[in-house]
Amino acid sequence: MKRKKTVEVMVGNVGIGGNNPVRIQSMTNTPTLDIDVTVSQIIELYEAGSELVRFTVKDEADAQAVPHIRDKLRLQGCDVPIIGDFHYNGHKLLTMYPGCAQALDKLRINPGNVGFGEHHDLNFETFIQQAIRYDKPVRIGVNFGSMDKRVFNKLLEENVKKHNSEKKTSEQISVDAMVVSAIASVKMAEKIGLPHNKTILSVKVSRVPEMIEANRLLSEHTDLPLHLGVTEAGMGIKGAVASTAGLSVLLYEGIGDTIRTSLTPSPKSSRTEEVIVCQQVLQFLGKRNLFPTVTSCPGCGRTTSKVFQEIAEEITIYLREQTPIWRKKSYKGFEGMVVAVMGCIVNGPGESREANIGLSLPGTGENPSALVFVDGVKIKTLSGPSLIDNFKKMIEEYMETNFLA
């Protein structure tokens, strides 16, 4: 479906919304005050493909660290836009530490966490005034777990007075409350003086159906760019599937301008996993070509499982590791390249012919030799212990022949 047209908001040197592609962003999990560790992870996320990186600014020590983080990134040639994530005390920190406000490319505020009662509106106004003063865009991010209770309670009271046939479930009221809170916050920010093209919105829920409905409803009520994500998605396969389920439905419907997958990393895994999931969602929905892809069969009783699995795994890792290197070499258009690694003769030759370059193993009980097809034509047969290395060399040759600018 055609993507909904939204206002363009510039975050540093990256445009969100408008005619820009759907952007990928991520968030660090390092202590912000540990400047070197935070800079290192930001660069790691950037090199993995994150186009914007967010980090928490929770106290004065974090706020003081922000300009140093920005300076070290720029000294190392990393110009990725950096976003400050503020909760509870952002209005104070931005006022006390102007260097922090100046160094950031975007400010994130949760209207449910800026204060309570009479302090809410004053704190929100102070925060927005700092964004205006330093000409910074703002993401107004409403999360179900920290929603403005005033809005929710008001809608709940109204719902009680309705006839039974018109009453909504608590989940439906939550969806409505998040959208009402987001739109009300935009109106308040613009009344204070924040330009319309300085706001990005998000409504995040950990439950996929409500996340989808909230963003559909929000999209109907605004032309501002939307940041999509399933918040607290979880670990491993569960987190990746939950995020993919929510993002894919909305992106396919043309809703969404920037995305993040909020995965819980295992202690030994890389933070870049959340970037990879975003890339794959966009790639396989046909929204963007970001890296070469591997077509490989799942394997069955016909395949020599160990050999086939080793080749598929190694080529997948190889393509991902080579992608930033190929970009630096000025290869153009290679992100759309398809490499096939097939395990037997049933579908192997056919899939390999359809790929840019494909390898097809004969199957169970055969010597580990493989036919190689380039642009649909069988070129040679590889075999022996150097099979994988030789296949990599053929990929490199294909790159130089077809994608070197």
LINKA-V205302 format. One record per backbone hydrogen bond with DSSP energy under -1.0 kcal/mol. NH is the residue of the N-H (numbers start at 1). CO is the residue of the C=O. Records with the same first field share a line. If there is no record, write none. Layout:
BEGIN
NH=CO / CO
END
This chain:
BEGIN
4=254
7=223
9=16
11=14
14=11
16=9
20=17
23=257
25=259
26=52
28=54
34=31
35=33
38=34
39=35
40=36
41=37
42=38
43=39
44=40
45=41
46=42
47=43
48=44
49=46
50=45
51=24
53=81
54=26
55=83
57=85
63=59
64=60
65=61
66=62
69=65
70=66
71=67
72=68
73=69
74=70
75=71
76=72
77=74
78=73
83=53
84=106
85=55
86=108
88=113
89=87
93=89
94=90
96=92
97=93
100=97
101=97
102=98
103=99
104=100
105=82
107=137
108=84
109=139
113=110
119=116
120=117
123=119
124=120
125=121
126=122
127=123
128=124
129=125
130=126
131=127
132=128
133=129
134=130
135=132
136=131
138=198
139=107
140=200
141=109
142=202
144=204
146=143
147=144
152=148
153=149
154=150
155=151
156=152
157=153
158=154
159=155
160=156
162=159
166=163
167=163
173=169
174=170
175=171
176=172
177=173
178=174
179=175
180=176
181=177
182=178
183=179
184=180
185=181
186=182
187=183
188=184
189=185
190=186
191=187
192=188
193=189
194=189
198=195
200=138
201=225
202=140
204=142
211=207
212=208
213=209
214=210
215=211
216=212
217=213
218=214
219=215
220=216
221=218
227=201
228=258
233=262
239=235
240=236
241=237
242=238
243=239
244=240
245=241
246=242
247=243
248=244
249=245
250=246
251=247
252=248
253=249
254=251
255=250
257=226
258=226
259=23
260=228
263=261
264=234
269=266
273=270
274=271
276=272
277=273
278=274
279=275
280=276
281=277
282=278
283=279
284=280
285=281
286=283
287=282
288=282
293=337
295=339
303=300
305=303
308=304
309=305
310=306
311=307
312=308
313=309
314=310
315=311
316=312
317=313
318=314
319=315
320=316
321=317
322=318
323=319
326=322
327=323
328=324
329=325
330=327
331=326
332=403
336=333
337=334
339=293
340=357
341=295
342=359
348=344
351=347
352=348
353=349
354=350
355=351
356=338
357=338
358=373
359=340
360=371
361=342
364=302
366=363
369=367
370=382
371=360
372=380
373=358
374=377
375=356
377=374
379=372
380=372
382=370
387=384
390=386
391=387
392=388
393=389
394=390
395=391
396=392
397=393
398=394
399=395
400=396
401=397
402=398
403=399
405=330
END
